[in-house]
Amino acid sequence: MDETRIKRQMTREDQIRKEILFQLYAVRPIALSAGRIGRDAARERYDFTPVEVRREAEFLADEGLIARVDEPGTTGRLYRIHAAGVRHYERAISS
């Protein structure tokens, strides 16, 4: 029996989460702010709002793929990728 995989279309939320993981994967183990992630995404022609980036970063943190980092001297929260996030990202790009 031939099994076919049905790929669903990526939602906007999926695109934002993918971009967050992509950026955090690229700079690991450095942490980035949601603002920095949004600015870098804008350079790549994405139109994500700061609120959307923060919301999806919080979702990924709740899922255990990224970590919230509160560093002294910073005004906002930073995020860094967890080992689970690295494995998730690498599986996604290899499939």
CYANA upper distance limits for C-alpha pairs under 8 A (distance plus 0.5 A):
 10 MET  CA     14 ASP  CA      6.09
 10 MET  CA     15 GLN  CA      6.96
 11 THR  CA     15 GLN  CA      6.85
 12 ARG  CA     16 ILE  CA      6.79
 13 GLU  CA     17 ARG  CA      6.66
 13 GLU  CA     52 GLU  CA      8.46
 13 GLU  CA     56 GLU  CA      7.40
 14 ASP  CA     18 LYS  CA      6.53
 15 GLN  CA     19 GLU  CA      6.69
 16 ILE  CA     20 ILE  CA      6.69
 16 ILE  CA     48 PHE  CA      7.69
 16 ILE  CA     52 GLU  CA      8.16
 16 ILE  CA     53 VAL  CA      7.08
 16 ILE  CA     56 GLU  CA      7.30
 17 ARG  CA     21 LEU  CA      6.69
 17 ARG  CA     53 VAL  CA      8.50
 17 ARG  CA     56 GLU  CA      6.44
 17 ARG  CA     57 ALA  CA      7.54
 17 ARG  CA     60 LEU  CA      7.74
 18 LYS  CA     22 PHE  CA      6.49
 19 GLU  CA     23 GLN  CA      6.62
 19 GLU  CA     41 ALA  CA      7.76
 20 ILE  CA     24 LEU  CA      6.65
 20 ILE  CA     37 ILE  CA      7.14
 20 ILE  CA     53 VAL  CA      8.24
 20 ILE  CA     57 ALA  CA      7.49
 21 LEU  CA     25 TYR  CA      6.29
 21 LEU  CA     66 ILE  CA      8.50
 21 LEU  CA     81 ILE  CA      7.63
 21 LEU  CA     85 GLY  CA      7.66
 21 LEU  CA     89 TYR  CA      7.25
 22 PHE  CA     26 ALA  CA      6.67
 22 PHE  CA     89 TYR  CA      7.90
 23 GLN  CA     27 VAL  CA      7.05
 23 GLN  CA     37 ILE  CA      7.48
 24 LEU  CA     28 ARG  CA      6.30
 24 LEU  CA     29 PRO  CA      8.41
 24 LEU  CA     30 ILE  CA      8.09
 24 LEU  CA     31 ALA  CA      7.66
 24 LEU  CA     32 LEU  CA      7.64
 24 LEU  CA     79 TYR  CA      8.26
 24 LEU  CA     80 ARG  CA      6.45
 24 LEU  CA     81 ILE  CA      6.10
 25 TYR  CA     81 ILE  CA      6.87
 25 TYR  CA     86 VAL  CA      6.95
 25 TYR  CA     89 TYR  CA      8.22
 27 VAL  CA     31 ALA  CA      8.21
 28 ARG  CA     80 ARG  CA      7.42
 28 ARG  CA     81 ILE  CA      7.11
 29 PRO  CA     80 ARG  CA      7.04
 29 PRO  CA     81 ILE  CA      7.58
 30 ILE  CA     80 ARG  CA      6.79
 31 ALA  CA     69 VAL  CA      7.77
 31 ALA  CA     78 LEU  CA      6.15
 31 ALA  CA     79 TYR  CA      5.49
 31 ALA  CA     80 ARG  CA      4.81
 31 ALA  CA     81 ILE  CA      8.21
 32 LEU  CA     36 ARG  CA      6.82
 32 LEU  CA     37 ILE  CA      7.29
 32 LEU  CA     78 LEU  CA      5.59
 32 LEU  CA     79 TYR  CA      5.82
 32 LEU  CA     80 ARG  CA      7.02
 33 SER  CA     37 ILE  CA      6.85
 33 SER  CA     76 GLY  CA      7.42
 33 SER  CA     77 ARG  CA      6.60
 33 SER  CA     78 LEU  CA      4.81
 33 SER  CA     79 TYR  CA      6.60
 34 ALA  CA     38 GLY  CA      6.60
 34 ALA  CA     50 PRO  CA      7.48
 34 ALA  CA     53 VAL  CA      6.47
 34 ALA  CA     54 ARG  CA      6.05
 34 ALA  CA     57 ALA  CA      7.81
 34 ALA  CA     77 ARG  CA      8.11
 34 ALA  CA     78 LEU  CA      7.40
 34 ALA  CA     79 TYR  CA      8.00
 35 GLY  CA     39 ARG  CA      6.68
 35 GLY  CA     50 PRO  CA      6.79
 35 GLY  CA     53 VAL  CA      8.37
 36 ARG  CA     40 ASP  CA      6.62
 37 ILE  CA     41 ALA  CA      6.58
 37 ILE  CA     53 VAL  CA      8.03
 38 GLY  CA     42 ALA  CA      6.63
 38 GLY  CA     48 PHE  CA      7.04
 38 GLY  CA     49 THR  CA      7.60
 38 GLY  CA     50 PRO  CA      6.66
 38 GLY  CA     53 VAL  CA      6.92
 39 ARG  CA     43 ARG  CA      7.00
 40 ASP  CA     44 GLU  CA      7.29
 41 ALA  CA     45 ARG  CA      7.14
 41 ALA  CA     46 TYR  CA      5.92
 41 ALA  CA     47 ASP  CA      8.11
 41 ALA  CA     48 PHE  CA      7.93
 42 ALA  CA     46 TYR  CA      5.35
 42 ALA  CA     47 ASP  CA      6.44
 42 ALA  CA     48 PHE  CA      7.75
 48 PHE  CA     52 GLU  CA      6.78
 48 PHE  CA     53 VAL  CA      7.15
 49 THR  CA     53 VAL  CA      6.90
 50 PRO  CA     54 ARG  CA      6.70
 51 VAL  CA     55 ARG  CA      6.53
 52 GLU  CA     56 GLU  CA      6.64
 53 VAL  CA     57 ALA  CA      6.49
 54 ARG  CA     58 GLU  CA      6.62
 55 ARG  CA     59 PHE  CA      6.83
 56 GLU  CA     60 LEU  CA      6.68
 57 ALA  CA     61 ALA  CA      6.65
 57 ALA  CA     66 ILE  CA      8.19
 57 ALA  CA     79 TYR  CA      8.08
 58 GLU  CA     62 ASP  CA      6.62
 59 PHE  CA     63 GLU  CA      6.74
 60 LEU  CA     64 GLY  CA      6.83
 60 LEU  CA     65 LEU  CA      5.95
 60 LEU  CA     66 ILE  CA      6.30
 61 ALA  CA     65 LEU  CA      6.28
 61 ALA  CA     66 ILE  CA      5.21
 61 ALA  CA     67 ALA  CA      5.86
 61 ALA  CA     68 ARG  CA      7.05
 64 GLY  CA     82 HIS  CA      7.72
 64 GLY  CA     84 ALA  CA      7.55
 64 GLY  CA     85 GLY  CA      7.95
 65 LEU  CA     81 ILE  CA      6.82
 65 LEU  CA     82 HIS  CA      5.92
 65 LEU  CA     83 ALA  CA      7.93
 65 LEU  CA     84 ALA  CA      5.87
 65 LEU  CA     85 GLY  CA      4.53
 65 LEU  CA     86 VAL  CA      8.25
 65 LEU  CA     88 HIS  CA      8.27
 66 ILE  CA     79 TYR  CA      6.96
 66 ILE  CA     80 ARG  CA      6.01
 66 ILE  CA     81 ILE  CA      4.71
 66 ILE  CA     82 HIS  CA      5.41
 66 ILE  CA     84 ALA  CA      8.47
 66 ILE  CA     85 GLY  CA      6.59
 67 ALA  CA     79 TYR  CA      5.97
 67 ALA  CA     80 ARG  CA      5.81
 67 ALA  CA     81 ILE  CA      6.63
 67 ALA  CA     82 HIS  CA      6.77
 68 ARG  CA     77 ARG  CA      7.22
 68 ARG  CA     78 LEU  CA      6.45
 68 ARG  CA     79 TYR  CA      5.31
 68 ARG  CA     80 ARG  CA      7.34
 69 VAL  CA     77 ARG  CA      6.59
 69 VAL  CA     78 LEU  CA      5.40
 69 VAL  CA     79 TYR  CA      6.04
 69 VAL  CA     80 ARG  CA      7.64
 70 ASP  CA     74 THR  CA      8.14
 70 ASP  CA     76 GLY  CA      8.14
 70 ASP  CA     77 ARG  CA      5.95
 70 ASP  CA     78 LEU  CA      6.75
 71 GLU  CA     77 ARG  CA      8.16
 71 GLU  CA     78 LEU  CA      8.14
 81 ILE  CA     85 GLY  CA      6.20
 81 ILE  CA     86 VAL  CA      7.20
 82 HIS  CA     86 VAL  CA      6.89
 83 ALA  CA     87 ARG  CA      6.80
 84 ALA  CA     88 HIS  CA      6.57
 85 GLY  CA     89 TYR  CA      6.49
 86 VAL  CA     90 GLU  CA      6.58
 87 ARG  CA     91 ARG  CA      6.60
 88 HIS  CA     92 ALA  CA      6.73
 89 TYR  CA     93 ILE  CA      6.81
 90 GLU  CA     94 SER  CA      6.65
 91 ARG  CA     95 SER  CA      6.78
